Amino acid sequence: MRNTSSLVRRTAVALACAAALGSCAQLEPFAPDLKATAPRLSGFGTSTIAITSASDRARALFNDGVLQAYAFNEVEAVRMFKAALAQDPACAMCAWGVAWQLGPNINNSSRKQAAEALQYVGYAMKHAAAATPRERALIESLAVRYAHPSAARETAPYTAVCGAKREDGSEPPHPLDIAYAARMRTLADAYPADPDIASLYAEAEIIATDADNGWTRDGKPNGRIGEVLDRVEKLLPSHTTHTGLNHYMVHLADGAAPARRAVAAADRLAQLAPQSPHLVHMPSHIYVHVGRYDDAARVNQLAETAEAALDATHKAQGFETTKDWRGHNRHFLWYAAIMAGRDDVALDAAAKVAAMLDGSPLYFAEYTRSLRLLTLVRMEQWDRVLAEPLPPGDKGVTQLWYEHARGIAQARLGRMDEAQASLARLQALATSMRGNAALNPRQKALVATHTGIAEAGLQAQVAAARRNFAEAISHQQAAMKAAQKSDQREPPEFADGTLIALGDIQLAAGRAAEAEATFRTALEEHPGSGWALRGLARALQAQGKAAEASVARQQMERAWPQAAAALRRV
């Protein structure tokens, strides 16, 4: 649903609570920048919001800003809303737009710009006399979001609990985000047929939801996500070309259980906004939940093209590009290509992801430099794994995955002494990494995840190669447990491989019925997975269920039309 890390969200809450309580009573004289300009960008949709303004240019720039907001480019949206306000300094809604986009969003709940946003809320309120009741209601909603003095009575119960912590020390969503979502829910009830208010409410509720994902692993909605999904779904048939509704439909249904409800919206989205790198990419969040992995790869490749075109458009008009989506889109392309069994595309994407963080000292950067090795292991290309050099890095992550990959390849090739040596080096390294007292909480969590998966995963493969299958299964189950959080990230950092590996070990152990159950579980979590269908076909064949195995094999062929030929062997 969102990409924001829990650490970023917790820090943002603590800082923003102090800002909200301290700045709201100190509104200084404020005037907009009358020289503000913005590029004109087409290809982001046709949705418009009627606003009160005497300036055609201001209205056009305002609508451009709305489309950028719906495309999740808040920096560009702010630039356009400020340019609109420069064209009509009396436009209350233009100031509202700036305040809206300076605030928290789905991918970053930070309130670092709350003080500036509050100034624009105050400006909008001063110029709201000519505004419509709907416009005034939207402005008043932002007054709640930023604790404007005019909303003190409404926000007092929320600001009173600023900084509250749970027993585990983590922070809940910001109280003012919860207050804003409640206000927008009231507004959505008052305007049930309004697609823009529904979109704004959807955004507000996602930000206020106390979870990084909208849906639990067992298919239950977190918070009010299910209710908001119902609202948006009900409105979409009457507003099929509305960029915001289609986009939020995809976000709200971003989970295995509800994804099919958003397939039509996903199919429309890239066509509605072909110049938006993010909106071209977003359908892949649905496609990977419904088995359309090749389509997921395709739209991320198209997003790369859109990124280049948008950059050229900015430069042609004398503006700098405000957002770079390539990192996330390329990472998602890697995941989609892995699931599609396409080694060439996955390896190319892995190289591009790593190149973007070339030289970075971050732990995550070392993970990206390990993607090539992880890809070759998943694609079962053992000789190529052993030919790979150690990726650069001094945090231990690249060496961890280097030993993991080599150990698995050696075990698969029957080179057990070498595999055991790789495992010993990996275990020593993992112990050292976990004992590093200088790690911050985020780094500790990353190290625990990576060492847990790498160590248990290699232990499982070495044990399986020695035909110690009970031990192998136990280790692989430990790897699955270590991967739980990383599997829920977008995209899953290890491409959901631990459950497939368990099924493969069970099959090698002669436990075909257990393997069948494992692969069926994998199919429930990832419908249409060629990896799961291949394993299922093998498990059924091993049990003498020839007819069922044939069906599973045919399904695999349909799921993997472009997969590497070696992977499709059953």
Secondary structure as a PSIPRED ss2 file (coil, helix, strand):
# PSIPRED VFORMAT (PSIPRED V4.0)

   1 M C   1.000  0.000  0.000
   2 R C   1.000  0.000  0.000
   3 N C   1.000  0.000  0.000
   4 T C   1.000  0.000  0.000
   5 S C   1.000  0.000  0.000
   6 S H   0.000  1.000  0.000
   7 L H   0.000  1.000  0.000
   8 V H   0.000  1.000  0.000
   9 R H   0.000  1.000  0.000
  10 R H   0.000  1.000  0.000
  11 T H   0.000  1.000  0.000
  12 A H   0.000  1.000  0.000
  13 V H   0.000  1.000  0.000
  14 A H   0.000  1.000  0.000
  15 L H   0.000  1.000  0.000
  16 A H   0.000  1.000  0.000
  17 C H   0.000  1.000  0.000
  18 A H   0.000  1.000  0.000
  19 A H   0.000  1.000  0.000
  20 A H   0.000  1.000  0.000
  21 L H   0.000  1.000  0.000
  22 G H   0.000  1.000  0.000
  23 S H   0.000  1.000  0.000
  24 C C   1.000  0.000  0.000
  25 A C   1.000  0.000  0.000
  26 Q C   1.000  0.000  0.000
  27 L C   1.000  0.000  0.000
  28 E C   1.000  0.000  0.000
  29 P C   1.000  0.000  0.000
  30 F C   1.000  0.000  0.000
  31 A C   1.000  0.000  0.000
  32 P C   1.000  0.000  0.000
  33 D C   1.000  0.000  0.000
  34 L C   1.000  0.000  0.000
  35 K C   1.000  0.000  0.000
  36 A C   1.000  0.000  0.000
  37 T C   1.000  0.000  0.000
  38 A C   1.000  0.000  0.000
  39 P C   1.000  0.000  0.000
  40 R C   1.000  0.000  0.000
  41 L C   1.000  0.000  0.000
  42 S C   1.000  0.000  0.000
  43 G C   1.000  0.000  0.000
  44 F C   1.000  0.000  0.000
  45 G C   1.000  0.000  0.000
  46 T C   1.000  0.000  0.000
  47 S C   1.000  0.000  0.000
  48 T C   1.000  0.000  0.000
  49 I C   1.000  0.000  0.000
  50 A C   1.000  0.000  0.000
  51 I C   1.000  0.000  0.000
  52 T C   1.000  0.000  0.000
  53 S C   1.000  0.000  0.000
  54 A C   1.000  0.000  0.000
  55 S C   1.000  0.000  0.000
  56 D H   0.000  1.000  0.000
  57 R H   0.000  1.000  0.000
  58 A H   0.000  1.000  0.000
  59 R H   0.000  1.000  0.000
  60 A H   0.000  1.000  0.000
  61 L H   0.000  1.000  0.000
  62 F H   0.000  1.000  0.000
  63 N H   0.000  1.000  0.000
  64 D H   0.000  1.000  0.000
  65 G H   0.000  1.000  0.000
  66 V H   0.000  1.000  0.000
  67 L H   0.000  1.000  0.000
  68 Q H   0.000  1.000  0.000
  69 A H   0.000  1.000  0.000
  70 Y H   0.000  1.000  0.000
  71 A C   1.000  0.000  0.000
  72 F C   1.000  0.000  0.000
  73 N C   1.000  0.000  0.000
  74 E H   0.000  1.000  0.000
  75 V H   0.000  1.000  0.000
  76 E H   0.000  1.000  0.000
  77 A H   0.000  1.000  0.000
  78 V H   0.000  1.000  0.000
  79 R H   0.000  1.000  0.000
  80 M H   0.000  1.000  0.000
  81 F H   0.000  1.000  0.000
  82 K H   0.000  1.000  0.000
  83 A H   0.000  1.000  0.000
  84 A H   0.000  1.000  0.000
  85 L H   0.000  1.000  0.000
  86 A H   0.000  1.000  0.000
  87 Q H   0.000  1.000  0.000
  88 D C   1.000  0.000  0.000
  89 P C   1.000  0.000  0.000
  90 A C   1.000  0.000  0.000
  91 C C   1.000  0.000  0.000
  92 A H   0.000  1.000  0.000
  93 M H   0.000  1.000  0.000
  94 C H   0.000  1.000  0.000
  95 A H   0.000  1.000  0.000
  96 W H   0.000  1.000  0.000
  97 G H   0.000  1.000  0.000
  98 V H   0.000  1.000  0.000
  99 A H   0.000  1.000  0.000
 100 W H   0.000  1.000  0.000
 101 Q H   0.000  1.000  0.000
 102 L H   0.000  1.000  0.000
 103 G C   1.000  0.000  0.000
 104 P C   1.000  0.000  0.000
 105 N E   0.000  0.000  1.000
 106 I C   1.000  0.000  0.000
 107 N C   1.000  0.000  0.000
 108 N E   0.000  0.000  1.000
 109 S C   1.000  0.000  0.000
 110 S C   1.000  0.000  0.000
 111 R C   1.000  0.000  0.000
 112 K C   1.000  0.000  0.000
 113 Q C   1.000  0.000  0.000
 114 A H   0.000  1.000  0.000
 115 A H   0.000  1.000  0.000
 116 E H   0.000  1.000  0.000
 117 A H   0.000  1.000  0.000
 118 L H   0.000  1.000  0.000
 119 Q H   0.000  1.000  0.000
 120 Y H   0.000  1.000  0.000
 121 V H   0.000  1.000  0.000
 122 G H   0.000  1.000  0.000
 123 Y H   0.000  1.000  0.000
 124 A H   0.000  1.000  0.000
 125 M H   0.000  1.000  0.000
 126 K H   0.000  1.000  0.000
 127 H C   1.000  0.000  0.000
 128 A C   1.000  0.000  0.000
 129 A C   1.000  0.000  0.000
 130 A C   1.000  0.000  0.000
 131 A C   1.000  0.000  0.000
 132 T C   1.000  0.000  0.000
 133 P H   0.000  1.000  0.000
 134 R H   0.000  1.000  0.000
 135 E H   0.000  1.000  0.000
 136 R H   0.000  1.000  0.000
 137 A H   0.000  1.000  0.000
 138 L H   0.000  1.000  0.000
 139 I H   0.000  1.000  0.000
 140 E H   0.000  1.000  0.000
 141 S H   0.000  1.000  0.000
 142 L H   0.000  1.000  0.000
 143 A H   0.000  1.000  0.000
 144 V H   0.000  1.000  0.000
 145 R H   0.000  1.000  0.000
 146 Y C   1.000  0.000  0.000
 147 A C   1.000  0.000  0.000
 148 H C   1.000  0.000  0.000
 149 P H   0.000  1.000  0.000
 150 S H   0.000  1.000  0.000
 151 A H   0.000  1.000  0.000
 152 A H   0.000  1.000  0.000
 153 R H   0.000  1.000  0.000
 154 E H   0.000  1.000  0.000
 155 T H   0.000  1.000  0.000
 156 A H   0.000  1.000  0.000
 157 P H   0.000  1.000  0.000
 158 Y H   0.000  1.000  0.000
 159 T H   0.000  1.000  0.000
 160 A C   1.000  0.000  0.000
 161 V C   1.000  0.000  0.000
 162 C C   1.000  0.000  0.000
 163 G C   1.000  0.000  0.000
 164 A C   1.000  0.000  0.000
 165 K C   1.000  0.000  0.000
 166 R C   1.000  0.000  0.000
 167 E C   1.000  0.000  0.000
 168 D C   1.000  0.000  0.000
 169 G C   1.000  0.000  0.000
 170 S C   1.000  0.000  0.000
 171 E C   1.000  0.000  0.000
 172 P C   1.000  0.000  0.000
 173 P C   1.000  0.000  0.000
 174 H C   1.000  0.000  0.000
 175 P H   0.000  1.000  0.000
 176 L H   0.000  1.000  0.000
 177 D H   0.000  1.000  0.000
 178 I H   0.000  1.000  0.000
 179 A H   0.000  1.000  0.000
 180 Y H   0.000  1.000  0.000
 181 A H   0.000  1.000  0.000
 182 A H   0.000  1.000  0.000
 183 R H   0.000  1.000  0.000
 184 M H   0.000  1.000  0.000
 185 R H   0.000  1.000  0.000
 186 T H   0.000  1.000  0.000
 187 L H   0.000  1.000  0.000
 188 A H   0.000  1.000  0.000
 189 D H   0.000  1.000  0.000
 190 A H   0.000  1.000  0.000
 191 Y C   1.000  0.000  0.000
 192 P C   1.000  0.000  0.000
 193 A C   1.000  0.000  0.000
 194 D C   1.000  0.000  0.000
 195 P H   0.000  1.000  0.000
 196 D H   0.000  1.000  0.000
 197 I H   0.000  1.000  0.000
 198 A H   0.000  1.000  0.000
 199 S H   0.000  1.000  0.000
 200 L H   0.000  1.000  0.000
 201 Y H   0.000  1.000  0.000
 202 A H   0.000  1.000  0.000
 203 E H   0.000  1.000  0.000
 204 A H   0.000  1.000  0.000
 205 E H   0.000  1.000  0.000
 206 I H   0.000  1.000  0.000
 207 I H   0.000  1.000  0.000
 208 A H   0.000  1.000  0.000
 209 T C   1.000  0.000  0.000
 210 D C   1.000  0.000  0.000
 211 A C   1.000  0.000  0.000
 212 D C   1.000  0.000  0.000
 213 N C   1.000  0.000  0.000
 214 G C   1.000  0.000  0.000
 215 W E   0.000  0.000  1.000
 216 T C   1.000  0.000  0.000
 217 R C   1.000  0.000  0.000
 218 D C   1.000  0.000  0.000
 219 G C   1.000  0.000  0.000
 220 K C   1.000  0.000  0.000
 221 P E   0.000  0.000  1.000
 222 N C   1.000  0.000  0.000
 223 G C   1.000  0.000  0.000
 224 R C   1.000  0.000  0.000
 225 I H   0.000  1.000  0.000
 226 G H   0.000  1.000  0.000
 227 E H   0.000  1.000  0.000
 228 V H   0.000  1.000  0.000
 229 L H   0.000  1.000  0.000
 230 D H   0.000  1.000  0.000
 231 R H   0.000  1.000  0.000
 232 V H   0.000  1.000  0.000
 233 E H   0.000  1.000  0.000
 234 K H   0.000  1.000  0.000
 235 L H   0.000  1.000  0.000
 236 L H   0.000  1.000  0.000
 237 P H   0.000  1.000  0.000
 238 S H   0.000  1.000  0.000
 239 H C   1.000  0.000  0.000
 240 T C   1.000  0.000  0.000
 241 T C   1.000  0.000  0.000
 242 H C   1.000  0.000  0.000
 243 T H   0.000  1.000  0.000
 244 G H   0.000  1.000  0.000
 245 L H   0.000  1.000  0.000
 246 N H   0.000  1.000  0.000
 247 H H   0.000  1.000  0.000
 248 Y H   0.000  1.000  0.000
 249 M H   0.000  1.000  0.000
 250 V H   0.000  1.000  0.000
 251 H H   0.000  1.000  0.000
 252 L H   0.000  1.000  0.000
 253 A C   1.000  0.000  0.000
 254 D C   1.000  0.000  0.000
 255 G C   1.000  0.000  0.000
 256 A C   1.000  0.000  0.000
 257 A C   1.000  0.000  0.000
 258 P C   1.000  0.000  0.000
 259 A H   0.000  1.000  0.000
 260 R H   0.000  1.000  0.000
 261 R H   0.000  1.000  0.000
 262 A H   0.000  1.000  0.000
 263 V H   0.000  1.000  0.000
 264 A H   0.000  1.000  0.000
 265 A H   0.000  1.000  0.000
 266 A H   0.000  1.000  0.000
 267 D H   0.000  1.000  0.000
 268 R H   0.000  1.000  0.000
 269 L H   0.000  1.000  0.000
 270 A H   0.000  1.000  0.000
 271 Q H   0.000  1.000  0.000
 272 L H   0.000  1.000  0.000
 273 A C   1.000  0.000  0.000
 274 P C   1.000  0.000  0.000
 275 Q C   1.000  0.000  0.000
 276 S C   1.000  0.000  0.000
 277 P H   0.000  1.000  0.000
 278 H H   0.000  1.000  0.000
 279 L H   0.000  1.000  0.000
 280 V H   0.000  1.000  0.000
 281 H H   0.000  1.000  0.000
 282 M C   1.000  0.000  0.000
 283 P H   0.000  1.000  0.000
 284 S H   0.000  1.000  0.000
 285 H H   0.000  1.000  0.000
 286 I H   0.000  1.000  0.000
 287 Y H   0.000  1.000  0.000
 288 V C   1.000  0.000  0.000
 289 H C   1.000  0.000  0.000
 290 V C   1.000  0.000  0.000
 291 G C   1.000  0.000  0.000
 292 R C   1.000  0.000  0.000
 293 Y H   0.000  1.000  0.000
 294 D H   0.000  1.000  0.000
 295 D H   0.000  1.000  0.000
 296 A H   0.000  1.000  0.000
 297 A H   0.000  1.000  0.000
 298 R H   0.000  1.000  0.000
 299 V H   0.000  1.000  0.000
 300 N H   0.000  1.000  0.000
 301 Q H   0.000  1.000  0.000
 302 L H   0.000  1.000  0.000
 303 A H   0.000  1.000  0.000
 304 E H   0.000  1.000  0.000
 305 T H   0.000  1.000  0.000
 306 A H   0.000  1.000  0.000
 307 E H   0.000  1.000  0.000
 308 A H   0.000  1.000  0.000
 309 A H   0.000  1.000  0.000
 310 L H   0.000  1.000  0.000
 311 D H   0.000  1.000  0.000
 312 A H   0.000  1.000  0.000
 313 T H   0.000  1.000  0.000
 314 H H   0.000  1.000  0.000
 315 K H   0.000  1.000  0.000
 316 A H   0.000  1.000  0.000
 317 Q C   1.000  0.000  0.000
 318 G C   1.000  0.000  0.000
 319 F C   1.000  0.000  0.000
 320 E C   1.000  0.000  0.000
 321 T C   1.000  0.000  0.000
 322 T C   1.000  0.000  0.000
 323 K C   1.000  0.000  0.000
 324 D C   1.000  0.000  0.000
 325 W C   1.000  0.000  0.000
 326 R H   0.000  1.000  0.000
 327 G H   0.000  1.000  0.000
 328 H H   0.000  1.000  0.000
 329 N H   0.000  1.000  0.000
 330 R H   0.000  1.000  0.000
 331 H H   0.000  1.000  0.000
 332 F H   0.000  1.000  0.000
 333 L H   0.000  1.000  0.000
 334 W H   0.000  1.000  0.000
 335 Y H   0.000  1.000  0.000
 336 A H   0.000  1.000  0.000
 337 A H   0.000  1.000  0.000
 338 I H   0.000  1.000  0.000
 339 M H   0.000  1.000  0.000
 340 A H   0.000  1.000  0.000
 341 G C   1.000  0.000  0.000
 342 R C   1.000  0.000  0.000
 343 D H   0.000  1.000  0.000
 344 D H   0.000  1.000  0.000
 345 V H   0.000  1.000  0.000
 346 A H   0.000  1.000  0.000
 347 L H   0.000  1.000  0.000
 348 D H   0.000  1.000  0.000
 349 A H   0.000  1.000  0.000
 350 A H   0.000  1.000  0.000
 351 A H   0.000  1.000  0.000
 352 K H   0.000  1.000  0.000
 353 V H   0.000  1.000  0.000
 354 A H   0.000  1.000  0.000
 355 A H   0.000  1.000  0.000
 356 M H   0.000  1.000  0.000
 357 L C   1.000  0.000  0.000
 358 D C   1.000  0.000  0.000
 359 G C   1.000  0.000  0.000
 360 S C   1.000  0.000  0.000
 361 P C   1.000  0.000  0.000
 362 L C   1.000  0.000  0.000
 363 Y H   0.000  1.000  0.000
 364 F H   0.000  1.000  0.000
 365 A H   0.000  1.000  0.000
 366 E H   0.000  1.000  0.000
 367 Y H   0.000  1.000  0.000
 368 T H   0.000  1.000  0.000
 369 R H   0.000  1.000  0.000
 370 S C   1.000  0.000  0.000
 371 L H   0.000  1.000  0.000
 372 R H   0.000  1.000  0.000
 373 L H   0.000  1.000  0.000
 374 L H   0.000  1.000  0.000
 375 T H   0.000  1.000  0.000
 376 L H   0.000  1.000  0.000
 377 V H   0.000  1.000  0.000
 378 R H   0.000  1.000  0.000
 379 M C   1.000  0.000  0.000
 380 E C   1.000  0.000  0.000
 381 Q C   1.000  0.000  0.000
 382 W H   0.000  1.000  0.000
 383 D H   0.000  1.000  0.000
 384 R H   0.000  1.000  0.000
 385 V H   0.000  1.000  0.000
 386 L H   0.000  1.000  0.000
 387 A H   0.000  1.000  0.000
 388 E C   1.000  0.000  0.000
 389 P C   1.000  0.000  0.000
 390 L C   1.000  0.000  0.000
 391 P C   1.000  0.000  0.000
 392 P C   1.000  0.000  0.000
 393 G C   1.000  0.000  0.000
 394 D C   1.000  0.000  0.000
 395 K C   1.000  0.000  0.000
 396 G C   1.000  0.000  0.000
 397 V H   0.000  1.000  0.000
 398 T H   0.000  1.000  0.000
 399 Q H   0.000  1.000  0.000
 400 L H   0.000  1.000  0.000
 401 W H   0.000  1.000  0.000
 402 Y H   0.000  1.000  0.000
 403 E H   0.000  1.000  0.000
 404 H H   0.000  1.000  0.000
 405 A H   0.000  1.000  0.000
 406 R H   0.000  1.000  0.000
 407 G H   0.000  1.000  0.000
 408 I H   0.000  1.000  0.000
 409 A H   0.000  1.000  0.000
 410 Q H   0.000  1.000  0.000
 411 A H   0.000  1.000  0.000
 412 R H   0.000  1.000  0.000
 413 L C   1.000  0.000  0.000
 414 G C   1.000  0.000  0.000
 415 R C   1.000  0.000  0.000
 416 M H   0.000  1.000  0.000
 417 D H   0.000  1.000  0.000
 418 E H   0.000  1.000  0.000
 419 A H   0.000  1.000  0.000
 420 Q H   0.000  1.000  0.000
 421 A H   0.000  1.000  0.000
 422 S H   0.000  1.000  0.000
 423 L H   0.000  1.000  0.000
 424 A H   0.000  1.000  0.000
 425 R H   0.000  1.000  0.000
 426 L H   0.000  1.000  0.000
 427 Q H   0.000  1.000  0.000
 428 A H   0.000  1.000  0.000
 429 L H   0.000  1.000  0.000
 430 A H   0.000  1.000  0.000
 431 T H   0.000  1.000  0.000
 432 S H   0.000  1.000  0.000
 433 M H   0.000  1.000  0.000
 434 R H   0.000  1.000  0.000
 435 G C   1.000  0.000  0.000
 436 N C   1.000  0.000  0.000
 437 A C   1.000  0.000  0.000
 438 A C   1.000  0.000  0.000
 439 L C   1.000  0.000  0.000
 440 N C   1.000  0.000  0.000
 441 P H   0.000  1.000  0.000
 442 R H   0.000  1.000  0.000
 443 Q H   0.000  1.000  0.000
 444 K H   0.000  1.000  0.000
 445 A H   0.000  1.000  0.000
 446 L H   0.000  1.000  0.000
 447 V H   0.000  1.000  0.000
 448 A H   0.000  1.000  0.000
 449 T H   0.000  1.000  0.000
 450 H H   0.000  1.000  0.000
 451 T H   0.000  1.000  0.000
 452 G H   0.000  1.000  0.000
 453 I H   0.000  1.000  0.000
 454 A H   0.000  1.000  0.000
 455 E H   0.000  1.000  0.000
 456 A H   0.000  1.000  0.000
 457 G H   0.000  1.000  0.000
 458 L H   0.000  1.000  0.000
 459 Q H   0.000  1.000  0.000
 460 A H   0.000  1.000  0.000
 461 Q H   0.000  1.000  0.000
 462 V H   0.000  1.000  0.000
 463 A H   0.000  1.000  0.000
 464 A H   0.000  1.000  0.000
 465 A H   0.000  1.000  0.000
 466 R C   1.000  0.000  0.000
 467 R C   1.000  0.000  0.000
 468 N C   1.000  0.000  0.000
 469 F H   0.000  1.000  0.000
 470 A H   0.000  1.000  0.000
 471 E H   0.000  1.000  0.000
 472 A H   0.000  1.000  0.000
 473 I H   0.000  1.000  0.000
 474 S H   0.000  1.000  0.000
 475 H H   0.000  1.000  0.000
 476 Q H   0.000  1.000  0.000
 477 Q H   0.000  1.000  0.000
 478 A H   0.000  1.000  0.000
 479 A H   0.000  1.000  0.000
 480 M H   0.000  1.000  0.000
 481 K H   0.000  1.000  0.000
 482 A H   0.000  1.000  0.000
 483 A C   1.000  0.000  0.000
 484 Q H   0.000  1.000  0.000
 485 K H   0.000  1.000  0.000
 486 S H   0.000  1.000  0.000
 487 D H   0.000  1.000  0.000
 488 Q C   1.000  0.000  0.000
 489 R C   1.000  0.000  0.000
 490 E C   1.000  0.000  0.000
 491 P C   1.000  0.000  0.000
 492 P C   1.000  0.000  0.000
 493 E C   1.000  0.000  0.000
 494 F C   1.000  0.000  0.000
 495 A C   1.000  0.000  0.000
 496 D C   1.000  0.000  0.000
 497 G C   1.000  0.000  0.000
 498 T H   0.000  1.000  0.000
 499 L H   0.000  1.000  0.000
 500 I H   0.000  1.000  0.000
 501 A H   0.000  1.000  0.000
 502 L H   0.000  1.000  0.000
 503 G H   0.000  1.000  0.000
 504 D H   0.000  1.000  0.000
 505 I H   0.000  1.000  0.000
 506 Q H   0.000  1.000  0.000
 507 L H   0.000  1.000  0.000
 508 A H   0.000  1.000  0.000
 509 A C   1.000  0.000  0.000
 510 G C   1.000  0.000  0.000
 511 R C   1.000  0.000  0.000
 512 A H   0.000  1.000  0.000
 513 A H   0.000  1.000  0.000
 514 E H   0.000  1.000  0.000
 515 A H   0.000  1.000  0.000
 516 E H   0.000  1.000  0.000
 517 A H   0.000  1.000  0.000
 518 T H   0.000  1.000  0.000
 519 F H   0.000  1.000  0.000
 520 R H   0.000  1.000  0.000
 521 T H   0.000  1.000  0.000
 522 A H   0.000  1.000  0.000
 523 L H   0.000  1.000  0.000
 524 E H   0.000  1.000  0.000
 525 E H   0.000  1.000  0.000
 526 H C   1.000  0.000  0.000
 527 P C   1.000  0.000  0.000
 528 G C   1.000  0.000  0.000
 529 S C   1.000  0.000  0.000
 530 G H   0.000  1.000  0.000
 531 W H   0.000  1.000  0.000
 532 A H   0.000  1.000  0.000
 533 L H   0.000  1.000  0.000
 534 R H   0.000  1.000  0.000
 535 G H   0.000  1.000  0.000
 536 L H   0.000  1.000  0.000
 537 A H   0.000  1.000  0.000
 538 R H   0.000  1.000  0.000
 539 A H   0.000  1.000  0.000
 540 L H   0.000  1.000  0.000
 541 Q H   0.000  1.000  0.000
 542 A H   0.000  1.000  0.000
 543 Q C   1.000  0.000  0.000
 544 G C   1.000  0.000  0.000
 545 K C   1.000  0.000  0.000
 546 A H   0.000  1.000  0.000
 547 A H   0.000  1.000  0.000
 548 E H   0.000  1.000  0.000
 549 A H   0.000  1.000  0.000
 550 S H   0.000  1.000  0.000
 551 V H   0.000  1.000  0.000
 552 A H   0.000  1.000  0.000
 553 R H   0.000  1.000  0.000
 554 Q H   0.000  1.000  0.000
 555 Q H   0.000  1.000  0.000
 556 M H   0.000  1.000  0.000
 557 E H   0.000  1.000  0.000
 558 R H   0.000  1.000  0.000
 559 A H   0.000  1.000  0.000
 560 W C   1.000  0.000  0.000
 561 P C   1.000  0.000  0.000
 562 Q C   1.000  0.000  0.000
 563 A C   1.000  0.000  0.000
 564 A C   1.000  0.000  0.000
 565 A H   0.000  1.000  0.000
 566 A H   0.000  1.000  0.000
 567 L H   0.000  1.000  0.000
 568 R H   0.000  1.000  0.000
 569 R C   1.000  0.000  0.000
 570 V C   1.000  0.000  0.000
